[in-house]
């Protein structure tokens, strides 16, 4: 059982964890693991003892996007620590440190975010399956509102994710800098739509996110967002699609399809039932102010936990705070489970905004907006009326980050050790490791092949 708390608006990084509901403690070590996700060895590339990944790409190069633009990442024979140079530390989370890194000897300059994780730390904290889940989500995802990963590899003691660098940083810091720490309702609607599309994609891929919060929403240089940090995510079991009566007017595409269907079927719609987590999961995971009531109570979880967090995010963007925050952690939990949803008197909120928030923050997950119709039911809510989800990424973003050009290398102070090389782990570049450690991370390494869309 694990949960992150939010002790203040300046720092929200401490964690709460427990192996069972009812046994909780506060710690600076985030997240413990009870989750199990089956890996598919056939999907991954072979691990090289030297700490590099042999590329199986038939193209001979990997198309990658850094800072939201498409670069060509030349992958000839292998991807390893020797290819990259650290420029600066950009973040530290519960399972690793993220660096801005440069591809050595590349012309033009190519930049990436590289997440470095200590293997022994993952083993000691029983987090191997969580890091493997994150690797699987990154490796199989290709979506404009999810951070792209281009490769994962390992050295003797470290694991590495090579990812797109989102130059704007955390969405959270932009909320904190705004007047009253909130956005306009229209700006909130655009960012909510982008997050919803990312959640929809994850659910369709068979995963429940379980850690939606502004700190895990990254801002690209163009002001659009992307989700990251998937080590709390869990595999879900997709239920059989079902046919329901339409509660909303047909879209143009649906009307076109309806013309080709037998008479009477045009009033019906096929939707996917709410996927449930693999196994009877009652893991206590998430961020204190964002977790759903069923998590606090230790009940079984479905993708409805993501829709609850989505409602909290919309509330925070519009109101400048979360709705159930208490003075102490116990107070927050009590409010989440039993407290009434209230809106601040000093914030002008539309009727439709209140309606969608109430629907998403319904305490009974069976009655929560999105549980039965998934993201379709949320998209069809009046609050999103008139918003073209298909063209959302082509709209002007509500926020345009004012950040230095990341490709201006003169701004980075030289690091004492700018290498990711295994020599920094123990002075040994042999790449050898114990059989146990090799087997634990055997499926970690991969090179993502294919051309990425310019996001």
N, C-alpha and C positions, 0 to 999 in steps of 0.2 A: 504494500500500500504506500503510495507516495503522493504528496501534494506540495505544490509551491505556495508559499504565502506571500502577501504583499504588505510588508511592514510599513512602507511609506511610498509616496509618489515618486521619490527620487531613486529608491532602490527597492526592487521587488524580486530578489533573487534567492532568499532563503527557502528551504523546503521542509515539508512535513511528510513523513513517511511512516508506514507501519506495514507489517506483514499480514495483519488481520484487522478488520474493522473493530474499533474500540481500543486499539493499541497504537497510540499516536505520539510522536515526539518531534520536537523542532530541531532542525539540523542544518548546517551549511552544506551538507552533502546531499544533492538532489537525487531523488528517485531511486527506489529499489525495484528489483524485477521479480514478478511472479508470472509474467506472460510467456507464452510459448507460441512461436511462429515457425511453421515448417519451412525449411529452405529447399530450393530445387537446385541441386548441384549442376544439373545440365545447363542452367542458365548462365553460369559464371565461367570466367576464364581461369586458367591455371596459375597457381602461385609460384613465383620464382624465388628461390632461396636468397637471392641477392637483394630482395626487397623491391621488386618491380613486377609489373603485370605484362605478360606477353599479349600483344594486340592480336585479335582474331579478325580485325576489320579487313574486309576485302577492298575497301576504298583506299587504304593506306594513309588516310587522314581522317580526323574527327572534326566535324563542324560543331563549334561551341559558341555560346553567347556569353560575353563578359560585359558587365555594366549594361545589360539590356541590348547589346548589339552582337551581330554574328561575326565571330573571328574564326579563322581556321587554325585548329590545334594540330600540328603535324605529329602523327603517331606512326612511327615506322616499325620498330621492333618491340619496344617496351615502354611502359610508363612507370617511373619510379621517383624516389626522393631526390635523386641527383638532377632532375630536370628543372627544379623550382628553387627560387630564391625568395626568402622572407623579406618583405618590405616593412610591415608593421603589424602589431597585434590589433585586431579589430573587435575581439570579443572573447569572453570566457563563460562557458556554461557549465552545467552539471556533469557533462560527460566529455569535455574537451575544450581546447583552445582554438580559436579561429584566427588565421592570419591572412592578410592580403599578400599575395605572392605573385612573382613575375616568372614567366617561362624564360629560362636562361637562354641567352644568345638568339632570341627571337626578334625578327625584324619584319613587320612593325612590332611594337611592344604588345604583349598579351598578358592580361591580369586575371587572376582567379582568387576566389576565397578557398583556403584550404583548412579544413578542420582536422586537427591532430588529436588523437585519442590514445591514451595509455592502455595497452593490452592487459597488464597485470591489474590495473585499477578496475577494468571491466570484469575480470575474473573474480577479484576479491569481493566486488559488490554485486555479483550475480547479475550482470547486465549484458552478457554476451548476446542473448536473444534479442534484447532491445536494440543494440547497435546493428544487429543483422536485419531486424525489421526496418530500421531507418535506411540501411543500404538497399534493401529490396524496393522500398518505396521510391527512393531517388533513382534507382537504376531503371525502373519500369515506367516512370512518369515522364510525360512530355506535354506540359500544359503551360499556357502563358501566365498563369497566376500561381505557379509553383516553382520554386528555385530549381534551376537545372543542375544536375550533376553530370560530369563528363567522364570521371574515372574514380575508382577506389582501389587503393593498393596498401601494402603493409611492408614494414621492415621487421627486424627482429622483435622490437618492443613496442612498435607504434602502429596505429591504423590511421589512414588518411582518406578524406573525401576531397576530391577536386571539384569545386562548384563554381557556379556563376557568382560574380561579385556584384552585390547590390549596393551601389555607391551611396545611396541615401541613408542607409542604416535602418534602425528599428523605427517602425511606425509610431511606437509608444512615445518616442522623444518629441515627435511633431505634435502629438496631442498635448503633451506637457507644456510645450512652448506657446500654444495658442491661448488667446484670451479666454479665461475661464476654463481652459483645458478641454475645449470642445470644438466641434466643427459645425458648420451650417447643416441643416437637415438635408439639403440637396447634396452637399459634399459627402455626408455620411451615407446617403443612398448609393452613390457611385462606388464608394469603397466597400460597402456591404455587398453590393452586387458582385464585385470581383472576388471577395472572400467566399460568397455563396457558390460561385462557379468552381472555385478550387475545392470546396468541400464536396460538391456534387461529383466532381471527378474522382476524388479519393474514395468516396462511397461506391462509385461504380467500379473502381479498381479492387474493391473488397476490403477497404481499410476504414477504421474509425480513428479520427485524428486525436481526440482526447486532450489536446493542449492548446486550443485556440485562445489567444490573448494578443494584445497589441505588440508585446515584446517578440512574438514569433511571426509577426507580419513585417516583411522587409520592404523597404522603399527603393525602387529603382530610380535612376537619375532622371527619368522622364516623369516621375511622380506616380506611376502605377505600382501596384504592390504584388508581392508573391509570398506564399506561405513557406516556412522552413521549420526545421527541428521536429523530426518525426519519431524520436526514440520512445515516446509514450504511446505511439499509435499501436493499434492491435488489429489482427486479422478478424474479419467478420464473415459470417456465413450468409450468403445471399439467399433470400427466400424467393419462391416462385412468383413471377409477375402475375398480376391479377387485373381483371377488367372492372372498371368502375364507371358510374355515370359522371359526365363532365359537370363540374360545378362552376366553370368559367367559360366564357365564349370561346369558340374555336379560333385558333390562330390561322393565318393564311395557309401555312403549310399543312395544318391539320385538315382544313377545308379541302385542300387539293387531294389529300389522301382519302378523305371521306367520300369524294365523288367516285372513287374507284372501289368502294366497299359496298357490300350488300345493303339494301335499304334497312334503315333502323340502326345500323352500327355507327352511324356518324355521330350519335349522341354519347358514344362510349369512348373510353380512353384506357390504354394499357399503362399501368404504372407498376413499379417494383415495390414489393413490400419492404418494410423497414428491416434491413439486415441486423442480425443479432451477433454479438461477439462469439467467437469460437470458444466453446466451453462455457460453463457457468461462471462468468467473471464478475467478481465484486471488488476488483482492485480499487483502492482509494488513490486515484491519480488525478493530476491536474493542478491548476492554480487556485488557491483558496477562494478568491472572490468569483471565480468563473466555473466552478464545478457544479454539476447538477444535483438536485436533491436525492436522486436514487444512488448517486455515488456516496454522498454523506451517510445515507442509511444502509449502505452495503448491499443494495439490491442489484439484480442483474441489469446489465447495461446493453443498450442498442445504440444505433447512430443518433438517437434522440438526444444523447448527451452532447453531441456536437451542435445540435440546433439550440439547446439551452445556452451554451457558451456563445453562440452566434447572437442570440437575443441580448446577452450581457454586453457584447461588443457594440451592438447598435445603441444600446442605452448609454454606454460610456461615451461613444462618439458624440451623441446628441446632448447629453446632460453633463458631461465632464467628470462623472464619477460612476462607480458601480452601484447597483441598487440595494445590495444586501450587506454592505460592509459594516462590521461592528467594531467596537473598541478592542475587543479581544477575538482571538480565533474562534472560541466557543460561541461568542455572540454572532459572528458571521455565519457559522454553521446553523445555529438556531433560526436565524432569519431566512437562510436559504430554504430550510425545511418547512418552517411555520410562518414566516413573516409575510405580510401583505406587500404587494408591489405598489410603490408610491412614486409619483413623478414630482420633481421640484417645482415650486410655484414660480420661481424666477426665470424659468426657461420656457419659451414658447414652443410647444410641441403639437404637431398636427394630430388630428383624430386618427388618421391612418397609421401614423408612426406609433401612437400608443397602442393601436389595435394589433399591429404585427409584433410589437414587443410583448404584449400580454399573451399573444398566442404562442410565442416561442418560450416564454417564461411560465408556462403552465406547469405546475409542480407534478402533476400526474403525467408521466411520459406517454401513456397510452392516449392521452387527449392533447398532447403537445402538437403545435403546428409543425408539419413536416413528417410526423411519425407515420402517417398512413399514405400520404401522397409523395413523400420525399421532397426534394428540392422543387419539384413541379408545383406543389401546393404553396410553397413559399413564394416562388416567382410570380404566381398568379394573384398574390395579395395586392390589394389596391395601392399599397405604399409604393410598389414597383411599377404601377400602371404608367405606360408611356415610355418606359426605359427599354431600349433594345439591347438585350443581353449579348446578342451575337456581335454587336459592334462596340461594346463597352470599352475595349482596349484602344479603340481609335478615337475616343473622346479625349478632350483636354482633362488632365487630372486635376482634382481640386487643389492639390498641393504640389508645388514645383520645388524640389529640394535645392537649396543654395549651397552646393558643395564644390570644393576645388576639383579641377580636372584630375581624375585619378591617374591619368597617363603622364602627368607632369612629375617625373621621378625626383626632381630636385627638392620636393617638399618632404621626402622621407629621410629621416636621420639614419645613418648607417647603424646596423645592429651588430653587436659584438659577435653573435653567431647567427648568420643569415641562412644557414643550411638546414634542410630537413633530413640530411643524410643519417643513416644508422650509426655513424661514428659518434654522433651526439648522444646516443642512447647509453652506450657502455664502453665506448672506445673500441668496439669490435665491429668490423664491417663484414664479418663472415656470413651474417644472415641466418645462422643456425639457431634453432630454438628447440625447446623440449617437444616431444611428440604430442603431449597434451595441448600445448599452445598452438601447434600447427593444426591439429584437428579441430580445435574450437573455432578457428577463424579461416578454415580451408575454403569456404565459399564466399569470403569477403571480397575478393579481387574481381574487378570487372572494368572493361572499357565500353562505354556506351556508344554504339555505332549509330550512324544516321545523321541526317541534316536537321538541325534545329531551326524552328521558325524564328524570324527576327522579332523578338518580343520588345 
